[in-house]
């Protein structure tokens, strides 16, 4: 495949990282862990790279299998997780809420 086909991975990295960050935030809210925003963001970003690139590097999947359907699924997942986070933010406060208000 040509080198431009690898560009499809950038949206996968982004939406996977966003979804993982929101998922980690929700888990922290539910278990009332006092996590900061920076470690959660770093964990989500590194995990997104591993979850996207590792199947390609190990031969478990091919680049052609990364299609728009997967991106739509990640986008819908991120919106659902963001909605759940917004609903729970009112009743389950975290220290990262005050960190994110400054941005």
MODELLER restraints for C-alpha pairs under 7 A, 6 or more apart:
rsr = mdl.restraints
at = mdl.atoms
rsr.add(forms.Gaussian(group=physical.xy_distance, feature=features.Distance(at['CA:12:A'], at['CA:71:A']), mean=6.42, stdev=0.5))
rsr.add(forms.Gaussian(group=physical.xy_distance, feature=features.Distance(at['CA:13:A'], at['CA:48:A']), mean=5.57, stdev=0.5))
rsr.add(forms.Gaussian(group=physical.xy_distance, feature=features.Distance(at['CA:13:A'], at['CA:49:A']), mean=6.09, stdev=0.5))
rsr.add(forms.Gaussian(group=physical.xy_distance, feature=features.Distance(at['CA:13:A'], at['CA:52:A']), mean=6.58, stdev=0.5))
rsr.add(forms.Gaussian(group=physical.xy_distance, feature=features.Distance(at['CA:15:A'], at['CA:74:A']), mean=5.93, stdev=0.5))
rsr.add(forms.Gaussian(group=physical.xy_distance, feature=features.Distance(at['CA:15:A'], at['CA:75:A']), mean=6.42, stdev=0.5))
rsr.add(forms.Gaussian(group=physical.xy_distance, feature=features.Distance(at['CA:16:A'], at['CA:48:A']), mean=5.38, stdev=0.5))
rsr.add(forms.Gaussian(group=physical.xy_distance, feature=features.Distance(at['CA:16:A'], at['CA:74:A']), mean=6.59, stdev=0.5))
rsr.add(forms.Gaussian(group=physical.xy_distance, feature=features.Distance(at['CA:17:A'], at['CA:44:A']), mean=5.01, stdev=0.5))
rsr.add(forms.Gaussian(group=physical.xy_distance, feature=features.Distance(at['CA:17:A'], at['CA:45:A']), mean=5.00, stdev=0.5))
rsr.add(forms.Gaussian(group=physical.xy_distance, feature=features.Distance(at['CA:17:A'], at['CA:48:A']), mean=5.03, stdev=0.5))
rsr.add(forms.Gaussian(group=physical.xy_distance, feature=features.Distance(at['CA:18:A'], at['CA:78:A']), mean=6.59, stdev=0.5))
rsr.add(forms.Gaussian(group=physical.xy_distance, feature=features.Distance(at['CA:19:A'], at['CA:77:A']), mean=6.66, stdev=0.5))
rsr.add(forms.Gaussian(group=physical.xy_distance, feature=features.Distance(at['CA:19:A'], at['CA:78:A']), mean=4.73, stdev=0.5))
rsr.add(forms.Gaussian(group=physical.xy_distance, feature=features.Distance(at['CA:20:A'], at['CA:44:A']), mean=5.20, stdev=0.5))
rsr.add(forms.Gaussian(group=physical.xy_distance, feature=features.Distance(at['CA:21:A'], at['CA:40:A']), mean=6.22, stdev=0.5))
rsr.add(forms.Gaussian(group=physical.xy_distance, feature=features.Distance(at['CA:21:A'], at['CA:41:A']), mean=5.95, stdev=0.5))
rsr.add(forms.Gaussian(group=physical.xy_distance, feature=features.Distance(at['CA:21:A'], at['CA:44:A']), mean=5.16, stdev=0.5))
rsr.add(forms.Gaussian(group=physical.xy_distance, feature=features.Distance(at['CA:22:A'], at['CA:81:A']), mean=5.94, stdev=0.5))
rsr.add(forms.Gaussian(group=physical.xy_distance, feature=features.Distance(at['CA:22:A'], at['CA:82:A']), mean=6.38, stdev=0.5))
rsr.add(forms.Gaussian(group=physical.xy_distance, feature=features.Distance(at['CA:23:A'], at['CA:81:A']), mean=6.60, stdev=0.5))
rsr.add(forms.Gaussian(group=physical.xy_distance, feature=features.Distance(at['CA:24:A'], at['CA:40:A']), mean=6.69, stdev=0.5))
rsr.add(forms.Gaussian(group=physical.xy_distance, feature=features.Distance(at['CA:26:A'], at['CA:85:A']), mean=6.03, stdev=0.5))
rsr.add(forms.Gaussian(group=physical.xy_distance, feature=features.Distance(at['CA:28:A'], at['CA:35:A']), mean=6.77, stdev=0.5))
rsr.add(forms.Gaussian(group=physical.xy_distance, feature=features.Distance(at['CA:29:A'], at['CA:92:A']), mean=5.89, stdev=0.5))
rsr.add(forms.Gaussian(group=physical.xy_distance, feature=features.Distance(at['CA:29:A'], at['CA:94:A']), mean=6.58, stdev=0.5))
rsr.add(forms.Gaussian(group=physical.xy_distance, feature=features.Distance(at['CA:34:A'], at['CA:94:A']), mean=6.23, stdev=0.5))
rsr.add(forms.Gaussian(group=physical.xy_distance, feature=features.Distance(at['CA:34:A'], at['CA:95:A']), mean=6.11, stdev=0.5))
rsr.add(forms.Gaussian(group=physical.xy_distance, feature=features.Distance(at['CA:35:A'], at['CA:95:A']), mean=6.88, stdev=0.5))
rsr.add(forms.Gaussian(group=physical.xy_distance, feature=features.Distance(at['CA:35:A'], at['CA:96:A']), mean=6.82, stdev=0.5))
rsr.add(forms.Gaussian(group=physical.xy_distance, feature=features.Distance(at['CA:36:A'], at['CA:95:A']), mean=6.42, stdev=0.5))
rsr.add(forms.Gaussian(group=physical.xy_distance, feature=features.Distance(at['CA:36:A'], at['CA:96:A']), mean=5.11, stdev=0.5))
rsr.add(forms.Gaussian(group=physical.xy_distance, feature=features.Distance(at['CA:37:A'], at['CA:96:A']), mean=5.17, stdev=0.5))
rsr.add(forms.Gaussian(group=physical.xy_distance, feature=features.Distance(at['CA:55:A'], at['CA:61:A']), mean=5.53, stdev=0.5))
rsr.add(forms.Gaussian(group=physical.xy_distance, feature=features.Distance(at['CA:56:A'], at['CA:62:A']), mean=5.93, stdev=0.5))
rsr.add(forms.Gaussian(group=physical.xy_distance, feature=features.Distance(at['CA:56:A'], at['CA:63:A']), mean=6.89, stdev=0.5))
